[in-house]
């Protein structure tokens, strides 16, 4: 990728339409986030931004306002052909700065725990913290990435400090008392090639991640082999 990425807040209905079309292209879905929903959310204090490379929209991020101090980041997407170029991280930093300026203490969002690159991005690159696990959170999804699978999700919070910059995380090392939860190399490709094998991954993962429903259990981080490390010791101890 060459050129400077320009990230600007959505300011017009035309901008909202461009964000909506970007999400549809990335997930190969119809009206994943309709432009009128983006406009309504912005009117209610939400966030939406576009990333442009020249005149081309290559990324977008959309978040919902809340009254609990946590901005809910519903979706962030980068156009195909531009993944791995840092645009996603730039969008999240822009969102972090916006949240800081608007008095939020954290940004929260969900992600599929089977998608290894998202686990690395959220827990290591950004340093977000897993706070809960939800089975089939959205129900059945019909987009090209999630179709045919259950929408199990981890929910994370990314701390927004009143001063200073956002911080990154680190890889962790499992100890003898930890539970290690592996991830597949590429669950998205596996769903296309072998749906039964993908579902087996989901169900095995589900049984292990149910440990997070215990009051003292939490995900301590991610190993260099992209394994979740669940500790069953109270993190406050």
N, C-alpha and C positions, 0 to 999 in steps of 0.2 A: 504494500500500500504506500502510495506517495501522496503528499499533500497534507494540509493541516485540517484536522477535524474541528468543526465549529459546532458547539452545542448551545442551543438557545431554547428558552421556554416556549411552549406552544402559546401563541397569542391570538390566533384567528381560527375561524371555522375551517379554513383551508389547511392550516397547520394540523388541526385535529384530524382531518381527513387523511393527511399524509401519514400521521402516526398510526392511524387505524389500518391503512393499507400496508404499512411496513410490518405490523404484527401479523396480518393475514398472509403476507408473503413468507415470513419466517416459519410460521406454523402450518402453512398451507391450509388455512381455515377460512371460512366465510363469516365475516363480521365478528371476529374474535373479541374485539373491543370496539363497538360501533362508535363513530365520531360523535354522535349526540350524547353518548355516555361520558366521553372525555370532556365535552363542553360542560355538561351538567356537573361533573366532578370538579372541574376547575372553578366553576361558579360557586361551589361549596367549599373552596379552599384547598383543593387538591393540587397535584403536581403532574405536569407532563412536559417532556423535553424531547427535542429532535436533535440528532447528530447528523451533520451534513458534511460531505466531502465534495467541495465545489457546490454544484447545484443538485447533487444527488443525496437523497436521504438514505443513510446507511445504518441508522440505529434510532431507537426511541425507548423511552421509559415512562411509565405511568404509575402514579400512586394516589391513594385515597386519603383524604384528611381524616383525622380521628380526634377525639377529645380525651384520650388516655395518655397522651404524650408520645405515642408511637405512630409514626407515619407508616401506613401500610402500602408497601411497594408491590403492586399487583403483577406487573409484567415489565421486563426489560428484554429487548431483542436486538440482535445485530444481523444485518442482511447477509445472506449466504454469499460466500466469496470474501467476506471481511472478518469472519470469526478468527479468533486468535491474534487479532491485530491491535488489541488494547482498547477498542472502542467501548466494549462493555464496562471495563474498569473506569474509563473516563466518564461514562454516563452515571455510574454509581457514585463517583466522587462529586459530580455536579449535583446529584440528588442529595448527597450528604451535606454539602455546603448550603443547599436550599433549606434542608431540614434544620440545620444549625441556625440559620438566619431567622427561621420561623418558630424557634423555641421548642423544637422536638427534642426529646432525650434519647430517642432511638428510632431506627428504621426496622420494620419487620417485614418478612416475606416467607413464602413457602418454596421448597424445591423438592424434586424427586430424588430420594436418597440413593437410587440405583444409578443415577447419572454421575459418573466419576468426575468429569471435568467441572460440573457444577459444585460438587462437594469441595473440590480443591479451591475453586474460585471463591466460594462463600466463606469457608472456614480458614483457609490459609492465606489466600491473596488479600481478602478483605478483613479477616479476623472476626467474622460474625460468630455468635454463640447460639448453639441449638438450645431451644427452650421447651419444645414439645414435639410429639410424634402423633400423626393422625392417619388413620386408615381410610382409604378411599375418600379423601377430603372433598374433592369436587364432584364425586360420582363419575360416571362414564364420560370421557372426553372424546371428541370426534376428529381432532386435528391429526396431522400426519405423524407427529412425534409421540403422542400418547394413545392413539387409537388401539383398541384391543387389550389394554392393560388397565389395572386398577390405579387410581390416582392417590396412592399413599404418599404422604408428604412429611418432611421435617419442617418445622417452623423455627426461624432464626430471628434474633435481634442483633442489630449492628449498632453499637453505642455511638451516640452523638454527644460529644463533649461541648460544654459551653465555650471553652477556649481551646486553642490548639487544633491539630489536624487529626484525621482519622488514622487508625493504626492497623497494621497487618497482623496476621496470626503466624504461627509456626507449626511445623510438623511435631507430632508427639511420639513417644515410645511407649508401647504397652508394657505393663508390669504383670506379675503373676496373678494378681487379683482382678485384672481387667478382663472384659469380654471383648473379643476382636470380631468385627463384622466386616467381611470382605465385600468388594463391589466388583461387578463384571467389567471387562475391558471396554465394551461398547454396547450398552443395553439397547440403544436406539437401532443399531444395525441388527442386533439379535431379534428384536421384535419383528423385523421384516423377514429375516431368514428362518427363524425357528420360534414361532409364537409359544409353543409348549415349553421350550427351554427358558424363554423369557419369563413366563408365568411361574415356573419353578423357582427362578431367582427371586421373584416378588414374594412368594409364599415363604421361602427360607428366610429372607430378610425380615419379613413381618414377624415371624416367631422370635427372632433375636431382638428386634427393635421394640417389641412389647415390654422388654425389660425397663424401658424408659417410663412406663406407667408407674413404676415403683417410686415412692417419694424420694428415696436417696440416690436413685440412678440418674446419670446424665452422660452426655457425650463429651468426653474430655478433649477430643480433637481427632485429627486424621493423621495416619502414619504416612511415611514416604511411599508405601505400597498401596495407598488409597484405601486403607481400612479404617472404619470408624472404631474408636476406642471408647467403650462404655465402662465407666466406673460405677460401682455400686456403693461407694463410700460417699457420705454426705459431703458436698463440695464446700460447705460452711465449716466443716470440722477442721 
